[in-house]
Every structure is written in C-alpha cells, then in structure tokens.
Amino acid sequence: AIVKKQISRLKEPSLKCVDQVVMELSNVVRTCTDKMARYPRLREETESIIAHYVRQREQMCKEQIVLLNDCELA
C-alpha cells in the first residue's frame, strides 16, 4: 500500500517531464530553423514537419508513461 501510493505520485512529474522535453526540443528546432531565414518557405515547412512529428511522439510517450504507471500499480 505504501509503495502504491509512492508509485501513483510519480505519474504527474513524469508527464511534466515529457512536456519540458518537448518545450526544449521546440526551442532547439526554432534555433536551428532560424539559420534558414533566407528561405522562409523551407523554414516553415521544416518547422511544421518536425513539430508534427514531436507532437505524435509526445502523445505516444505520455501513453506509455500512463501504461507503465498503471502496470506498476496493478
């Protein structure tokens, strides 16, 4: 019972960690695409593709965290 309580407390910080990683990745992408300022259309498309990919992986990662947490609690 004590361990279950501690495990359940890990869920929220884990999800917040994913959010922070996504924010940092977004900053890195923005920094990198700033170097493409001469090619605005390429820059926009690159940012769009990468942002879409990161959002997909973010959702998958959060689902895995929730699943792992639920498995540990079972």
C-alpha positions as CSV (number, residue, x, y, z in Angstrom):
1,A,0.0,0.0,0.0
2,I,2.9,2.4,0.8
3,V,4.7,1.6,-2.4
4,K,1.5,2.0,-4.5
5,K,1.0,5.5,-3.0
6,Q,4.5,6.5,-4.0
7,I,4.2,5.0,-7.5
8,S,1.0,6.9,-8.1
9,R,2.8,10.1,-7.1
10,L,5.3,9.6,-9.9
11,K,2.8,9.9,-12.7
12,E,2.3,13.6,-12.7
13,P,6.0,14.6,-12.5
14,S,6.8,12.1,-15.3
15,L,4.2,13.7,-17.6
16,K,5.5,17.2,-16.8
17,C,9.0,16.0,-17.7
18,V,7.7,15.0,-21.1
19,D,6.3,18.5,-21.5
20,Q,9.6,20.1,-20.6
21,V,11.5,17.9,-23.0
22,V,9.0,18.8,-25.8
23,M,9.5,22.5,-25.0
24,E,13.2,22.2,-25.1
25,L,13.0,20.3,-28.4
26,S,10.9,23.1,-29.8
27,N,13.5,25.7,-28.7
28,V,16.2,23.7,-30.4
29,V,14.2,23.4,-33.6
30,R,13.5,27.1,-33.6
31,T,17.2,27.9,-33.1
32,C,18.1,25.6,-35.9
33,T,15.5,26.9,-38.3
34,D,16.5,30.5,-37.6
35,K,19.5,29.8,-39.7
36,M,17.1,29.2,-42.6
37,A,15.8,32.8,-42.5
38,R,16.8,33.3,-46.2
39,Y,14.4,30.5,-47.2
40,P,11.1,31.3,-45.4
41,R,9.0,28.7,-47.1
42,L,11.6,25.9,-46.4
43,R,11.8,27.1,-42.8
44,E,8.0,27.0,-42.3
45,E,7.7,23.6,-43.8
46,T,10.6,22.2,-41.8
47,E,9.2,23.6,-38.6
48,S,5.8,22.2,-39.4
49,I,7.1,18.7,-40.2
50,I,9.2,18.5,-37.1
51,A,6.5,19.9,-34.8
52,H,4.0,17.3,-36.1
53,Y,6.5,14.5,-35.5
54,V,7.3,15.7,-32.0
55,R,3.6,16.0,-31.1
56,Q,3.0,12.5,-32.3
57,R,5.9,11.1,-30.2
58,E,4.9,13.2,-27.3
59,Q,1.4,11.6,-27.2
60,M,2.9,8.1,-27.6
61,C,5.3,8.8,-24.8
62,K,2.6,10.0,-22.5
63,E,0.5,7.0,-23.2
64,Q,3.5,4.7,-22.4
65,I,4.1,6.5,-19.1
66,V,0.5,6.1,-18.1
67,L,0.5,2.5,-19.1
68,L,3.7,1.8,-17.2
69,N,2.4,3.6,-14.2
70,D,-0.9,1.6,-14.3
71,C,1.1,-1.7,-14.7
72,E,3.2,-0.9,-11.7
73,L,0.1,-0.2,-9.7
74,A,-1.6,-3.4,-10.7
